[in-house]
Amino acid sequence: MIDLYRQSLITTLIMFCLTAAVIADQWPTWRGPGGDGISLQRGVPVEWSAESNVTWSMPIDTPADSAPIVYDDRVFFNASYDDGKRRVLIAVDRNAGQEIWRLEVPGPAGGKCVNSPVTDGRVVYAAFGAAGVVAIDFDGHQLWHTDLPAVDPRSGKSPSPVLYKDALIVQFQHGDHPAIAAIDKRLGTVMWQRELTDLALADNTSLGSAATPIVIDRDGQPQLITALPGCLAALNPVSGREFWRCGGLGQTITAGPLIGSRTIVGADVSGALIGQRYPGAEAVGSIDDTHRLWRNQQAAAQSGNGVIIAGRVYLLDDAGTLYCLDAETGQRRWTHALSPAGGGDITYIDARLYITNHQGTTYILRAAPTFDLLHTNQLAAGDTTRAAPAFSAGQIFLRTDKRLYCIGVRRR
């Protein structure tokens, strides 16, 4: 009986590990499975060029703004044409590097699809600003299309949508009424909607926020953490009710909140940074006095997304300087100017930092207390990008202004 119990337990553990590995190998949303730029994947390529270690590349006829997402054998990304007059969701076969289908979403002019879609593995969801939000199955059939009344036709950029259970969270940046809403992913109906002016603390709230929110679990309670003009804020993703606000940010926000094991860090375009302790379920209203740990102006213009690893904050400013800060104090540990220079996002994967800047250069560093550059990988000259890479099952999917690259060999 004991042997049978042990065998059953071992089988269960093996199945759990295999399932966890399969889930970790997906890249279903902007910035990876948790939306925080951190992945548990292993065996990721560390060296490549435009000709070396490239499994395939396919030409793209629109600028590289929307980062790709990957699920099983599909790669998805948004695109815009005619200066934002046409918005398109494109599906690519990850094995062959060929377009499978594209679906165009009509709507008012404006908006260049700089955000990414999100998928639950069966349906892919895309937010196209003034053109609304759509749900499309993996065969390219549109399931629903929802317009939100708070979206202004002048809308440009917008954060990527976020899934939490049956709620599709969509935040809009521009217009006279910047808003955040939850849409029922099954029906396309609005579950709740709030104007950002109810939450943000800065004077000019009409700018909204281009930062993508993150859902975390705190003391068994889901919290939607979002960076807004003037503050970091937390909402209930199911009801939209506000939990808490932590002030100190400026008015222009493009980088999302950074989530660590003990701290949350926010950054604005001016280079102002704030760090706060994780609030428990009891935190309500303004928590500046009780939870904010530090505020400084040590970084230059900050529009890219960083990560928090082992109590260290890694950020790349728009000039191409990499910062390492202490997450508890905000004190600078070191800086290093990367060359060629340029801003970009940081991903932590396979115990390394992957940094792809707008020049198409990817730096790979050890995630260490000191600067430790391992590799510098450059694509073809002039092959620029503003899209973060996606990682899946030992491969990297990197979209540039000219091509979509699949780098490395698939492991499973």
ROLUM-634429 format. One record per residue (C-alpha): residue in one letter; x, y, z. Coordinates in steps of 0.1 Angstrom, whole numbers, plus 2048, in hexadecimal, padded with zeros to 3 digits. Example, Ala and Ser with C-alpha at 12.3 -4.5 7.8 and 13.67 -1.06 7.14 Angstrom:
REM ROLUM-634429
+------+-----+-----+-----+
: rest :  c1 :  c2 :  c3 :
+------+-----+-----+-----+
:    A : 87B : 7D3 : 84E :
:    S : 889 : 7F5 : 847 :
+------+-----+-----+-----+
//
This chain:
REM ROLUM-634429
+------+-----+-----+-----+
: rest :  c1 :  c2 :  c3 :
+------+-----+-----+-----+
:    M : 800 : 800 : 800 :
:    I : 81D : 818 : 809 :
:    D : 82E : 810 : 7E8 :
:    L : 80E : 817 : 7D5 :
:    Y : 80A : 837 : 7E8 :
:    R : 82E : 842 : 7E0 :
:    Q : 82A : 838 : 7BC :
:    S : 80A : 84D : 7BA :
:    L : 81B : 86A : 7CB :
:    I : 83A : 868 : 7B4 :
:    T : 823 : 866 : 795 :
:    T : 80F : 885 : 7A1 :
:    L : 82F : 899 : 7A7 :
:    I : 83D : 88F : 785 :
:    M : 81D : 89A : 774 :
:    F : 81D : 8BA : 788 :
:    C : 841 : 8C2 : 77D :
:    L : 839 : 8BA : 759 :
:    T : 81A : 8D0 : 759 :
:    A : 82D : 8EC : 76A :
:    A : 849 : 8E9 : 74F :
:    V : 82F : 8EA : 733 :
:    I : 81E : 909 : 742 :
:    A : 840 : 91A : 747 :
:    D : 848 : 914 : 722 :
:    Q : 82A : 92A : 717 :
:    W : 82D : 94F : 713 :
:    P : 808 : 958 : 713 :
:    T : 80A : 97D : 71B :
:    W : 820 : 99C : 71A :
:    R : 83E : 997 : 730 :
:    G : 839 : 971 : 735 :
:    P : 822 : 95A : 749 :
:    G : 820 : 971 : 768 :
:    G : 822 : 992 : 754 :
:    D : 841 : 99B : 769 :
:    G : 85E : 993 : 751 :
:    I : 868 : 974 : 766 :
:    S : 867 : 950 : 758 :
:    L : 870 : 92E : 765 :
:    Q : 87B : 921 : 743 :
:    R : 89D : 911 : 73D :
:    G : 8B3 : 90A : 71F :
:    V : 8AD : 92C : 70F :
:    P : 8C6 : 937 : 6F3 :
:    V : 8E2 : 94E : 6FD :
:    E : 8F3 : 955 : 6DC :
:    W : 8E5 : 95E : 6BA :
:    S : 8E7 : 977 : 69D :
:    A : 8D2 : 97F : 67E :
:    E : 8E1 : 95F : 66E :
:    S : 8EC : 949 : 68B :
:    N : 8D5 : 933 : 6A1 :
:    V : 8B6 : 940 : 68F :
:    T : 89D : 925 : 689 :
:    W : 888 : 93B : 672 :
:    S : 87F : 95F : 66B :
:    M : 862 : 96D : 658 :
:    P : 85E : 990 : 64A :
:    I : 847 : 9A9 : 65B :
:    D : 839 : 9C7 : 649 :
:    T : 830 : 9DD : 667 :
:    P : 845 : 9EC : 683 :
:    A : 84E : 9D7 : 6A1 :
:    D : 839 : 9E4 : 6BD :
:    S : 824 : 9C7 : 6CA :
:    A : 838 : 9AC : 6DB :
:    P : 82F : 988 : 6D1 :
:    I : 81F : 96F : 6E8 :
:    V : 823 : 949 : 6E4 :
:    Y : 80C : 92C : 6EC :
:    D : 813 : 908 : 6E0 :
:    D : 818 : 90B : 6BA :
:    R : 80A : 92E : 6B6 :
:    V : 81B : 950 : 6B7 :
:    F : 804 : 96F : 6B9 :
:    F : 80B : 994 : 6B6 :
:    N : 7F8 : 9B4 : 6AE :
:    A : 800 : 9CA : 690 :
:    S : 7F3 : 9EB : 682 :
:    Y : 7F3 : 9F9 : 65E :
:    D : 7EC : A1A : 64E :
:    D : 7F8 : A2E : 66D :
:    G : 7E0 : A1C : 684 :
:    K : 7C2 : A1C : 66E :
:    R : 7C2 : 9F6 : 66C :
:    R : 7C8 : 9DF : 68A :
:    V : 7D0 : 9BA : 685 :
:    L : 7D7 : 99B : 69A :
:    I : 7EF : 983 : 689 :
:    A : 7F4 : 95E : 691 :
:    V : 814 : 94C : 686 :
:    D : 81D : 927 : 685 :
:    R : 83A : 925 : 69E :
:    N : 849 : 906 : 68D :
:    A : 849 : 912 : 669 :
:    G : 84B : 938 : 66E :
:    Q : 82D : 93F : 657 :
:    E : 80F : 954 : 65C :
:    I : 7F0 : 93F : 662 :
:    W : 7D5 : 95A : 664 :
:    R : 7CF : 97F : 66B :
:    L : 7B0 : 990 : 677 :
:    E : 7AA : 9B5 : 671 :
:    V : 796 : 9C9 : 68B :
:    P : 784 : 9E8 : 67D :
:    G : 782 : A08 : 691 :
:    P : 78A : A2D : 692 :
:    A : 7AC : A38 : 686 :
:    G : 7C8 : A3A : 6A0 :
:    G : 7DC : A21 : 6B5 :
:    K : 7FA : A0E : 6A9 :
:    C : 7F5 : 9EE : 6BD :
:    V : 813 : 9F1 : 6D3 :
:    N : 805 : 9D9 : 6EC :
:    S : 804 : 9B3 : 6EB :
:    P : 7E7 : 99A : 6EB :
:    V : 7E1 : 980 : 706 :
:    T : 7D4 : 95C : 705 :
:    D : 7C6 : 942 : 71C :
:    G : 7D1 : 926 : 704 :
:    R : 7B0 : 924 : 6F2 :
:    V : 7A7 : 948 : 6E9 :
:    V : 7BE : 966 : 6E2 :
:    Y : 7B2 : 988 : 6ED :
:    A : 7BE : 9A9 : 6DF :
:    A : 7B7 : 9CD : 6E9 :
:    F : 7B8 : 9E6 : 6CD :
:    G : 7B1 : A07 : 6DF :
:    A : 795 : A1A : 6CD :
:    A : 78E : 9FC : 6B7 :
:    G : 784 : 9E8 : 6D6 :
:    V : 78C : 9C6 : 6E4 :
:    V : 789 : 9A4 : 6D2 :
:    A : 78A : 97F : 6DA :
:    I : 796 : 968 : 6BE :
:    D : 79A : 942 : 6BF :
:    F : 7BA : 931 : 6B4 :
:    D : 7AB : 92B : 691 :
:    G : 7A5 : 950 : 68C :
:    H : 780 : 952 : 692 :
:    Q : 774 : 971 : 6A5 :
:    L : 75F : 968 : 6C3 :
:    W : 756 : 98B : 6CF :
:    H : 75F : 9B0 : 6CB :
:    T : 759 : 9C9 : 6E6 :
:    D : 75B : 9EF : 6E5 :
:    L : 760 : A01 : 706 :
:    P : 750 : A23 : 70A :
:    A : 76E : A32 : 71C :
:    V : 785 : A2E : 6FF :
:    D : 78C : A4E : 6EC :
:    P : 792 : A4C : 6C6 :
:    R : 7B2 : A5F : 6CB :
:    S : 7C0 : A42 : 6DF :
:    G : 7E3 : A38 : 6D6 :
:    K : 7F7 : A20 : 6EC :
:    S : 7E6 : A09 : 705 :
:    P : 7F2 : 9EF : 71E :
:    S : 7EF : 9CA : 715 :
:    P : 7D0 : 9B8 : 721 :
:    V : 7D3 : 9A2 : 740 :
:    L : 7C0 : 982 : 748 :
:    Y : 7B4 : 978 : 76B :
:    K : 79D : 95A : 76B :
:    D : 77F : 965 : 755 :
:    A : 788 : 98A : 757 :
:    L : 79B : 99B : 73B :
:    I : 7AA : 9BB : 74A :
:    V : 7AF : 9D7 : 731 :
:    Q : 7BE : 9F9 : 739 :
:    F : 7BD : A16 : 722 :
:    Q : 7D7 : A32 : 720 :
:    H : 7CB : A50 : 70D :
:    G : 7AB : A64 : 709 :
:    D : 798 : A7B : 720 :
:    H : 78C : A5C : 734 :
:    P : 7A9 : A44 : 73A :
:    A : 79A : A24 : 749 :
:    I : 79F : A01 : 755 :
:    A : 785 : 9E6 : 74F :
:    A : 77F : 9C1 : 753 :
:    I : 76D : 9AE : 736 :
:    D : 75E : 98C : 73A :
:    K : 775 : 978 : 723 :
:    R : 759 : 95F : 71B :
:    L : 73F : 978 : 710 :
:    G : 751 : 999 : 709 :
:    T : 73A : 9AC : 722 :
:    V : 748 : 9C6 : 739 :
:    M : 74B : 9BA : 75D :
:    W : 756 : 9DB : 76C :
:    Q : 767 : 9FB : 761 :
:    R : 778 : A17 : 774 :
:    E : 786 : A38 : 768 :
:    L : 7AB : A3C : 771 :
:    T : 7A4 : A60 : 77E :
:    D : 794 : A4F : 79C :
:    L : 7B5 : A3F : 7A5 :
:    A : 7D3 : A53 : 798 :
:    L : 7E2 : A6D : 7AE :
:    A : 7F5 : A83 : 795 :
:    D : 7E7 : AA4 : 789 :
:    N : 7E5 : A9B : 764 :
:    T : 7D2 : A7A : 764 :
:    S : 7C6 : A7D : 740 :
:    L : 7E7 : A6D : 735 :
:    G : 7DC : A4C : 744 :
:    S : 7F6 : A31 : 746 :
:    A : 807 : A1B : 72B :
:    A : 812 : A02 : 746 :
:    T : 804 : 9DF : 745 :
:    P : 7F5 : 9D4 : 767 :
:    I : 7FF : 9B4 : 779 :
:    V : 7E9 : 99D : 78D :
:    I : 7F9 : 98E : 7AD :
:    D : 7EC : 97A : 7CA :
:    R : 7F1 : 989 : 7EC :
:    D : 7E5 : 976 : 80B :
:    G : 7CD : 962 : 7F5 :
:    Q : 7BF : 982 : 7E6 :
:    P : 7C4 : 98B : 7C1 :
:    Q : 7D0 : 9AE : 7BC :
:    L : 7D3 : 9C0 : 79A :
:    I : 7F2 : 9D6 : 79E :
:    T : 7F3 : 9F3 : 786 :
:    A : 80B : A11 : 781 :
:    L : 7F8 : A32 : 77D :
:    P : 800 : A57 : 77B :
:    G : 80B : A5F : 79F :
:    C : 808 : A3C : 7AF :
:    L : 809 : A17 : 7AF :
:    A : 7E6 : A09 : 7B6 :
:    A : 7D5 : 9E8 : 7BC :
:    L : 7B2 : 9DE : 7B2 :
:    N : 79D : 9BF : 7B6 :
:    P : 79E : 9AF : 793 :
:    V : 77C : 9A0 : 798 :
:    S : 769 : 9BF : 7A4 :
:    G : 780 : 9DD : 79C :
:    R : 77F : 9E8 : 7C0 :
:    E : 79E : 9FB : 7CB :
:    F : 7B4 : 9EC : 7E6 :
:    W : 7D0 : A05 : 7EB :
:    R : 7E5 : A20 : 7DB :
:    C : 80A : A29 : 7E0 :
:    G : 814 : A4B : 7D3 :
:    G : 835 : A59 : 7C5 :
:    L : 835 : A53 : 7A0 :
:    G : 834 : A6F : 785 :
:    Q : 81A : A75 : 76B :
:    T : 827 : A61 : 74D :
:    I : 827 : A3B : 752 :
:    T : 832 : A21 : 739 :
:    A : 843 : A06 : 74E :
:    G : 82E : 9EE : 762 :
:    P : 833 : 9E6 : 787 :
:    L : 850 : 9CF : 790 :
:    I : 847 : 9B3 : 7A7 :
:    G : 860 : 9A4 : 7C0 :
:    S : 85C : 98C : 7DD :
:    R : 85A : 9A8 : 7F7 :
:    T : 857 : 9C8 : 7E3 :
:    I : 845 : 9D9 : 7C6 :
:    V : 857 : 9F4 : 7B2 :
:    G : 849 : A0E : 79A :
:    A : 85A : A24 : 781 :
:    D : 850 : A42 : 76C :
:    V : 85E : A51 : 74C :
:    S : 870 : A6D : 75F :
:    G : 885 : A53 : 771 :
:    A : 873 : A55 : 793 :
:    L : 872 : A34 : 7A5 :
:    I : 85E : A29 : 7C3 :
:    G : 861 : A09 : 7D8 :
:    Q : 847 : 9FC : 7F0 :
:    R : 842 : 9DE : 807 :
:    Y : 828 : 9C4 : 7FC :
:    P : 807 : 9CF : 80B :
:    G : 7F3 : 9B3 : 81C :
:    A : 7CE : 9AE : 818 :
:    E : 7C7 : 9C7 : 833 :
:    A : 7D7 : 9E5 : 820 :
:    V : 7BD : 9FF : 814 :
:    G : 7BE : A22 : 806 :
:    S : 7DF : A36 : 805 :
:    I : 7FC : A21 : 813 :
:    D : 818 : A3B : 80D :
:    D : 820 : A3E : 832 :
:    T : 81D : A19 : 83B :
:    H : 82B : A07 : 81D :
:    R : 841 : A1D : 807 :
:    L : 865 : A15 : 80D :
:    W : 877 : A2E : 7F6 :
:    R : 875 : A47 : 7DA :
:    N : 892 : A53 : 7C4 :
:    Q : 89B : A63 : 7A3 :
:    Q : 8BA : A4F : 79C :
:    A : 8B1 : A41 : 77A :
:    A : 8AE : A54 : 75A :
:    A : 88F : A53 : 744 :
:    Q : 87F : A32 : 74B :
:    S : 866 : A23 : 732 :
:    G : 870 : 9FE : 730 :
:    N : 867 : 9E3 : 748 :
:    G : 880 : 9D3 : 761 :
:    V : 880 : 9B7 : 77A :
:    I : 886 : 9B0 : 79F :
:    I : 89D : 992 : 7A6 :
:    A : 8AA : 988 : 7C8 :
:    G : 8A3 : 9AA : 7D7 :
:    R : 8B4 : 9BD : 7BA :
:    V : 8A2 : 9D4 : 7A1 :
:    Y : 8AF : 9D3 : 77E :
:    L : 8A5 : 9F0 : 767 :
:    L : 8B0 : 9FC : 745 :
:    D : 8AB : A21 : 73F :
:    D : 8A4 : A30 : 71C :
:    A : 8C8 : A3A : 718 :
:    G : 8D4 : A16 : 71B :
:    T : 8E1 : A17 : 73F :
:    L : 8DA : 9F8 : 754 :
:    Y : 8D2 : 9FE : 778 :
:    C : 8D4 : 9E6 : 796 :
:    L : 8C2 : 9F3 : 7B5 :
:    D : 8BB : 9E5 : 7D7 :
:    A : 895 : 9DD : 7D8 :
:    E : 892 : 9E4 : 7FD :
:    T : 8A5 : A06 : 7FE :
:    G : 8A6 : A12 : 7DA :
:    Q : 8CB : A17 : 7DD :
:    R : 8E0 : A13 : 7BD :
:    R : 8F6 : 9F4 : 7BD :
:    W : 905 : 9FA : 79B :
:    T : 8FF : A08 : 778 :
:    H : 90D : 9FF : 756 :
:    A : 909 : A10 : 735 :
:    L : 902 : 9F6 : 71A :
:    S : 90E : 9FB : 6F7 :
:    P : 8FE : 9FF : 6DE :
:    A : 8E7 : A14 : 6F4 :
:    G : 8C1 : A14 : 6F4 :
:    G : 8A3 : A0C : 70B :
:    G : 891 : 9EC : 70E :
:    D : 881 : 9D2 : 724 :
:    I : 892 : 9B8 : 73B :
:    T : 888 : 993 : 73F :
:    Y : 896 : 97C : 75A :
:    I : 898 : 958 : 74D :
:    D : 8AF : 93A : 752 :
:    A : 8C1 : 94E : 76E :
:    R : 8CB : 969 : 755 :
:    L : 8BF : 98C : 74B :
:    Y : 8B5 : 990 : 726 :
:    I : 8B4 : 9B4 : 71B :
:    T : 8AA : 9BC : 6F8 :
:    N : 8AD : 9E1 : 6EF :
:    H : 89D : 9F5 : 6D3 :
:    Q : 8BC : 9F0 : 6BD :
:    G : 8B5 : 9CA : 6BB :
:    T : 8D2 : 9C2 : 6D2 :
:    T : 8CC : 9A8 : 6EE :
:    Y : 8E3 : 9A8 : 70C :
:    I : 8E5 : 98A : 722 :
:    L : 8F1 : 98F : 745 :
:    R : 8F4 : 97A : 764 :
:    A : 8DA : 985 : 77E :
:    A : 8F5 : 98D : 797 :
:    P : 8FE : 9A8 : 7B1 :
:    T : 918 : 9B5 : 799 :
:    F : 918 : 9BC : 774 :
:    D : 920 : 99C : 761 :
:    L : 91A : 99D : 73C :
:    L : 919 : 97A : 72C :
:    H : 90F : 980 : 707 :
:    T : 906 : 99C : 6EF :
:    N : 8F0 : 991 : 6D1 :
:    Q : 8EA : 9A9 : 6B4 :
:    L : 8D1 : 9A4 : 698 :
:    A : 8D6 : 9B4 : 675 :
:    A : 8E0 : 9D9 : 674 :
:    G : 8C1 : 9EE : 674 :
:    D : 8AA : 9D2 : 680 :
:    T : 89B : 9E6 : 69D :
:    T : 880 : 9DD : 6B5 :
:    R : 86A : 9EA : 6D1 :
:    A : 85B : 9C8 : 6D8 :
:    A : 866 : 9B2 : 6F5 :
:    P : 870 : 98E : 6EC :
:    A : 85A : 970 : 6F5 :
:    F : 86A : 950 : 703 :
:    S : 85B : 92D : 6FE :
:    A : 869 : 90A : 701 :
:    G : 88D : 913 : 6FA :
:    Q : 885 : 92C : 6DE :
:    I : 885 : 952 : 6DD :
:    F : 86C : 965 : 6C7 :
:    L : 879 : 988 : 6BF :
:    R : 865 : 9A0 : 6AA :
:    T : 877 : 9BC : 698 :
:    D : 86C : 9D7 : 680 :
:    K : 874 : 9C0 : 663 :
:    R : 871 : 99C : 66F :
:    L : 864 : 983 : 689 :
:    Y : 881 : 96D : 694 :
:    C : 87F : 94A : 6A5 :
:    I : 8A0 : 945 : 6B6 :
:    G : 8AC : 923 : 6C3 :
:    V : 89F : 8FF : 6C1 :
:    R : 87E : 8F5 : 6D1 :
:    R : 883 : 8DD : 6EE :
:    R : 860 : 8CE : 6F0 :
+------+-----+-----+-----+
//
